[in-house]
Amino acid sequence: MRPFFKLMSITMQQRMYYRFGFLSSLTTPLILLTGQLLLWNSIYGLREGQALGTYNRATMFSYILLAFMINNLLTWSSENTLSREIRSGSVIARRMRPVSFLKQTLAEMCGNLLLQGTVNITLIALAFVVFWRFLTLPSLMNLPLFIISLLLGILVRMTLVSWFSLLCFFTTGHLGITWTRTALTEFFSGALVPVALFPSWLQAFTYWTPFPFMLQAPIAVFLNQPLPMPFWQMAAMQLFWILVFILLHHLLYGRVRRNTTLAGG
């Protein structure tokens, strides 16, 4: 595990070296958060405060804050970094390190996650302390289950991103890959609209995908909202998707190794 933590440390140092870019990447998502809060406040204003499904105004605001905290843990683009390394040829350094390609990607994401997570958790905790009268306070009794579900959800997303990033070996640009993954994740995870507000047929379809287990499920546990399945079955589904993406990563990386030609001198 020592090389893993070393790579995490290097990634954190690289992020903090360029101070303006580092600070802007931490704070600019707040603009999106403000927009979401204003949008939903207007929607509830037009409905004269009536609830949407199981979400009243206070519950929705709490959901948006928690969704912001979780969704922005991994703002760093793995595809962008890998595509740049492929074009420059520096990707060979990954092949030479005594750490698997998957572990290197996960270590880099963990380094970014620790920095972004510290800021996100601090901001959201402060928001709950200051504006608690306008929010539905999370259930502290569910905190252990929330932490378990959150960690598993983060691993689902990290393994998904690591698998998607390998597609950069088969294209000349990464933007299409990044935008496709981001669109699927943002919509089906519940980052934009809670999955619980989807039509019943779309909810059923969504829970056959890995996306709601990244965000919707942990928040539902924390806010004591209805779950589509028992908690331990949900945790088992998260473990299942983690293993699926690890397997897909190894299969795709095996193809990358067989079809990659390294040249130079």
N, C-alpha and C positions, 0 to 999 in steps of 0.2 A: 504493500500500500504506500510505501514511501515515495516511489516515482509519481503515483497518483496525486498525492498531496503537494509534491513539488511542482507539478504542472498546474495545479490549482493556484498556488502562490504566484507563479510566473504570470498567469492570466490576470490575476488581480493587480499585479504591479503594472502590467501593460495597460489595463483599463485606467488606472489612476495616474499614469504618466502624463497623458494629455488631459489636463485638468478641465479645460473648457468643454471638450467633448464628453468627458466623464460626467460632469455636473449637468450638462444639458440633457444627456440621455437619461439621467435620473429624474429630472424635473419636468421635462416636456410632456410626458404622459399625463401630467396633472391637467393640462388643457383639455384632453379628451375626457377625463373624469368630470371636469366642470361642465362640459357640454352634455354629457349623459345625465347628470343630476338636473340640469336645467330642462332638458328634454322631457324627462319623466315627471318633473314637477309640473310642467305645462300640461302633460297628458292627464295627470290626476286632477289638475285644475279644471280642465274641460269636462271631466267626469264628476265634478263637484265632490271630489274626495272618495268616490266609491271604489271599492277594492277591485283589482283585476285577479280573478281566481282566488288564490290564497294569499295574494300580495296586496296589502294596503300600502299607503304612501310610506310609512315608517319602515315597513319590512322591505320594500323595494329599495329605499335609500341604503339600508344596511346591506342588502344584496349587492348593490352597485359598488359600495366601498370594498366589500370583501372580494368581489370579482376583480376589481382593479388591483388589489393587493396580489392576488394569485396570478392573474393573466399577465401582469408585467414583471413577473419574476424572471422570465426568460426573454427579455427584449433583444438580447444579442442574437445576431443571425449567423448560425453555423454555416449555412450555405454560402454566405458572403465571404467568410474567411477561407473556407475550403476552395471556393472558385478562384479566389485571388492566388492561393498557394499553387493551384494547378497551373494557372497561366504563367506564374513566375518560375515554376519548377521546384520551388522550395518544399513541395509536398513530399519529396523524397526523404526529408528529415523525419516525417512521421513513420515511414517504412523502416528507418534505421533505428528508431528508439526501441528499447527493450520493454515496451508497453504496447498492448494491442491497440489497434486503430479505434475500437469502440471506447476503451478506457480513456484514451487521449481526448476524444470528443466529450465524453462525460465529465472528465476533470476540468476541461475548459468551461463547460457550461456551469459546473458547480462553483468555479471561481467567480463567474459573473453573477450567479444566483445569490451568493453570500452577500455581495455588495448591494445588489438591487434589493434583496430581501430585507436587509437591515433598514434601508430607507423606507421601503413600502410599509413594513410592519410598524415602524415608528410613526409614520404619517397617519396610518389608519387608526392606530391605537389612540393617537392624539385627537383625531376626528371623533371617535366614540366618546372620549372623555369630555370634549368641549360641547358636542352637539347631541348628547345622549337623550335629551328630551324629544328630539325629532326622529329618533331611530328606534328600531327593535333591537334590544340588547341580546347578543348571543347567549346561548345556554352554556354556562361554565361547566355544568355536569357532563355535557357532551364534548368538552375540550379534549380529553384523551382520544375519543373516537375521531374527532375532527383532525387531530394531529396525524393519526394513522392514515386516515383517508387522504389527507393533504399530501403527505410524503409519498404515498403510492401514486397519487394523481400526478405529482411532479415527475416521478420516475416514468410513468406512462408517456408524458409529454417529451421528456428528454430522450427516451429511446426512439420515439416517433421522429423527432428532429434529426437524430443521428442517422436513422435509416434514410430519411428524405435527403439529407446532405450528400449521401453517396451518389445521388442522381446527377450531381454536378460533373461526375466523370464522363457522363454520356451526353453532355450538352456544352455549348460554347458560352452560355450565360446562365446566371443563377436566379435572376429576378422572377422569371416565370415559376420556378420551383418554389421560391420563397412566398410569392403571392398566393399560389395555389394552396400551400400548406397553411398559410395565415388565414385565408378566407374560410377554409374548411374548419379550422380550429376555432376561430372567432365565432362563427355561426353555430356550429353544432355543440360546442362546449357550454354555451350559455353565456358567453362573455358579453354579447350584445343584448340578447333578450333571454330571460330565464327559459330553460327547456320546458318547465312546468306550464308555460303559457303557450306552447306550441299546440296545434291541433292534435287530437289523440293519435291519428295515424302517423303524424310526423314524430311525435314523442316515441311511439313504439319503434319506428325505424331508427331514430337517433340512439336509442339504448342498445341497438345492435352494433353500434360503432364505438370506438374507444373514447370519443371526444367528451361526452358528458361526464365521464369518470375523472376527467382532469380538473373540472371546475364546478359544475353544477352539483355533483354528488357531495363533495366536501362542504360546500356552503349550505346545502340542505341539512346536513348533519348538524352543523354549528347553529343554524337558526331554528332547528327542531321542526323543519318542514317535512311533509310526507315524502317517503322514498319509494321508488318503483319496485324495490326488492328489499329483503332483510339486509342489515348492514354487513354481516359476514359474507353473504353472497355477493354483495357489491365489492367487498375487498378481494374476494376470490376472482371476480371479473377483472379487477385492476391488475392483479398478479398475472392473470391469463394474458392480458394485452401486453404487459411488460415482456413476458417470455416470447410472445409472437413477434414483437418488434426486434428483440435480440436475435431471434432465429433468422428473420428476414434480413437483418443487418449482416450477419455472418454469410448468408447465401449470396447477397449482392456483393459483398466485399470480396468473396471468393472469385466472383466473375470479374471484378475490377482488377484483381491481382493477375488473373490469367490474360487480360486484354491490355494491360498497361505496359508500355515500352519506355524505359528510361534511357536517355542518351545525353551525352555531354562529356566534358573533360576539363 
